[in-house]
Amino acid sequence: MKTLADQLLVGLALVASIAYAVFALGPRAWRGRFVAAGARLSALCGAHGLAARLKIASAKQDGGGCDACRKTVRRR
């Protein structure tokens, strides 16, 4: 039984690591979809407050572009 629990924990850590890598290093267009999927998943689990916050965050995500333009260009 302990080996099964150990394997499940290692698998969960591996999935979390891959998800973070895709979120951090993947295209910015995927981030909004990733957060929206998290909102749907948390709503299915019953965490409706978290789902609402994630849904708002996914709506704020813009698609494409890097952060360099936002840091150097001043808006008037």
ChimeraX commands (.cxc) that place a marker at each C-alpha (Angstrom):
marker #1 position 0.00,0.00,0.00 radius 0.5
marker #1 position 2.87,2.36,0.74 radius 0.5
marker #1 position 4.39,1.84,-2.69 radius 0.5
marker #1 position 1.08,2.76,-4.33 radius 0.5
marker #1 position 0.86,5.95,-2.27 radius 0.5
marker #1 position 4.49,6.76,-3.09 radius 0.5
marker #1 position 3.88,6.26,-6.79 radius 0.5
marker #1 position 0.77,8.42,-6.69 radius 0.5
marker #1 position 2.63,11.23,-4.93 radius 0.5
marker #1 position 5.51,11.07,-7.40 radius 0.5
marker #1 position 3.05,11.05,-10.30 radius 0.5
marker #1 position 1.21,14.04,-8.87 radius 0.5
marker #1 position 4.48,15.93,-8.42 radius 0.5
marker #1 position 5.46,15.10,-12.00 radius 0.5
marker #1 position 2.13,16.32,-13.38 radius 0.5
marker #1 position 2.39,19.53,-11.33 radius 0.5
marker #1 position 5.93,20.08,-12.61 radius 0.5
marker #1 position 4.90,19.60,-16.23 radius 0.5
marker #1 position 1.89,21.88,-15.80 radius 0.5
marker #1 position 4.09,24.61,-14.33 radius 0.5
marker #1 position 6.61,24.26,-17.17 radius 0.5
marker #1 position 3.86,24.56,-19.78 radius 0.5
marker #1 position 2.37,27.54,-17.96 radius 0.5
marker #1 position 5.68,29.36,-17.47 radius 0.5
marker #1 position 7.47,28.51,-20.71 radius 0.5
marker #1 position 4.61,27.92,-23.11 radius 0.5
marker #1 position 2.99,30.49,-25.40 radius 0.5
marker #1 position 1.09,33.27,-23.68 radius 0.5
marker #1 position -2.05,32.34,-25.60 radius 0.5
marker #1 position -2.12,29.03,-23.69 radius 0.5
marker #1 position -2.09,30.75,-20.31 radius 0.5
marker #1 position -5.66,31.98,-20.55 radius 0.5
marker #1 position -6.83,28.54,-21.61 radius 0.5
marker #1 position -4.83,26.92,-18.82 radius 0.5
marker #1 position -6.37,29.19,-16.18 radius 0.5
marker #1 position -9.86,28.67,-17.66 radius 0.5
marker #1 position -9.38,24.90,-17.47 radius 0.5
marker #1 position -8.34,25.29,-13.84 radius 0.5
marker #1 position -11.51,27.27,-13.20 radius 0.5
marker #1 position -13.67,24.53,-14.70 radius 0.5
marker #1 position -11.82,21.85,-12.75 radius 0.5
marker #1 position -12.17,23.70,-9.45 radius 0.5
marker #1 position -15.90,24.24,-10.12 radius 0.5
marker #1 position -16.31,20.50,-10.62 radius 0.5
marker #1 position -14.54,19.87,-7.31 radius 0.5
marker #1 position -16.89,22.25,-5.51 radius 0.5
marker #1 position -14.50,25.17,-4.97 radius 0.5
marker #1 position -16.81,27.79,-6.46 radius 0.5
marker #1 position -15.01,30.78,-4.94 radius 0.5
marker #1 position -11.70,29.69,-6.47 radius 0.5
marker #1 position -13.46,28.96,-9.76 radius 0.5
marker #1 position -14.87,32.50,-9.86 radius 0.5
marker #1 position -11.45,34.05,-9.20 radius 0.5
marker #1 position -9.81,31.89,-11.86 radius 0.5
marker #1 position -12.53,32.75,-14.37 radius 0.5
marker #1 position -11.91,36.46,-13.80 radius 0.5
marker #1 position -8.16,35.92,-14.13 radius 0.5
marker #1 position -8.57,34.01,-17.39 radius 0.5
marker #1 position -10.65,36.86,-18.83 radius 0.5
marker #1 position -7.84,39.31,-18.04 radius 0.5
marker #1 position -5.22,37.24,-19.88 radius 0.5
marker #1 position -4.30,38.76,-23.22 radius 0.5
marker #1 position -3.09,36.63,-26.06 radius 0.5
marker #1 position 0.38,36.83,-27.56 radius 0.5
marker #1 position 3.23,39.23,-27.18 radius 0.5
marker #1 position 5.98,39.41,-24.63 radius 0.5
marker #1 position 6.31,41.54,-21.53 radius 0.5
marker #1 position 9.23,43.53,-22.96 radius 0.5
marker #1 position 6.96,45.91,-24.86 radius 0.5
marker #1 position 4.90,46.66,-21.78 radius 0.5
marker #1 position 7.99,47.42,-19.72 radius 0.5
marker #1 position 9.65,49.81,-22.18 radius 0.5
marker #1 position 6.73,51.63,-23.80 radius 0.5
marker #1 position 5.08,54.31,-21.71 radius 0.5
marker #1 position 1.42,54.92,-22.27 radius 0.5
marker #1 position 0.11,58.45,-22.14 radius 0.5
marker link #1:1,2 radius 0.2
marker link #1:2,3 radius 0.2
marker link #1:3,4 radius 0.2
marker link #1:4,5 radius 0.2
marker link #1:5,6 radius 0.2
marker link #1:6,7 radius 0.2
marker link #1:7,8 radius 0.2
marker link #1:8,9 radius 0.2
marker link #1:9,10 radius 0.2
marker link #1:10,11 radius 0.2
marker link #1:11,12 radius 0.2
marker link #1:12,13 radius 0.2
marker link #1:13,14 radius 0.2
marker link #1:14,15 radius 0.2
marker link #1:15,16 radius 0.2
marker link #1:16,17 radius 0.2
marker link #1:17,18 radius 0.2
marker link #1:18,19 radius 0.2
marker link #1:19,20 radius 0.2
marker link #1:20,21 radius 0.2
marker link #1:21,22 radius 0.2
marker link #1:22,23 radius 0.2
marker link #1:23,24 radius 0.2
marker link #1:24,25 radius 0.2
marker link #1:25,26 radius 0.2
marker link #1:26,27 radius 0.2
marker link #1:27,28 radius 0.2
marker link #1:28,29 radius 0.2
marker link #1:29,30 radius 0.2
marker link #1:30,31 radius 0.2
marker link #1:31,32 radius 0.2
marker link #1:32,33 radius 0.2
marker link #1:33,34 radius 0.2
marker link #1:34,35 radius 0.2
marker link #1:35,36 radius 0.2
marker link #1:36,37 radius 0.2
marker link #1:37,38 radius 0.2
marker link #1:38,39 radius 0.2
marker link #1:39,40 radius 0.2
marker link #1:40,41 radius 0.2
marker link #1:41,42 radius 0.2
marker link #1:42,43 radius 0.2
marker link #1:43,44 radius 0.2
marker link #1:44,45 radius 0.2
marker link #1:45,46 radius 0.2
marker link #1:46,47 radius 0.2
marker link #1:47,48 radius 0.2
marker link #1:48,49 radius 0.2
marker link #1:49,50 radius 0.2
marker link #1:50,51 radius 0.2
marker link #1:51,52 radius 0.2
marker link #1:52,53 radius 0.2
marker link #1:53,54 radius 0.2
marker link #1:54,55 radius 0.2
marker link #1:55,56 radius 0.2
marker link #1:56,57 radius 0.2
marker link #1:57,58 radius 0.2
marker link #1:58,59 radius 0.2
marker link #1:59,60 radius 0.2
marker link #1:60,61 radius 0.2
marker link #1:61,62 radius 0.2
marker link #1:62,63 radius 0.2
marker link #1:63,64 radius 0.2
marker link #1:64,65 radius 0.2
marker link #1:65,66 radius 0.2
marker link #1:66,67 radius 0.2
marker link #1:67,68 radius 0.2
marker link #1:68,69 radius 0.2
marker link #1:69,70 radius 0.2
marker link #1:70,71 radius 0.2
marker link #1:71,72 radius 0.2
marker link #1:72,73 radius 0.2
marker link #1:73,74 radius 0.2
marker link #1:74,75 radius 0.2
marker link #1:75,76 radius 0.2
view
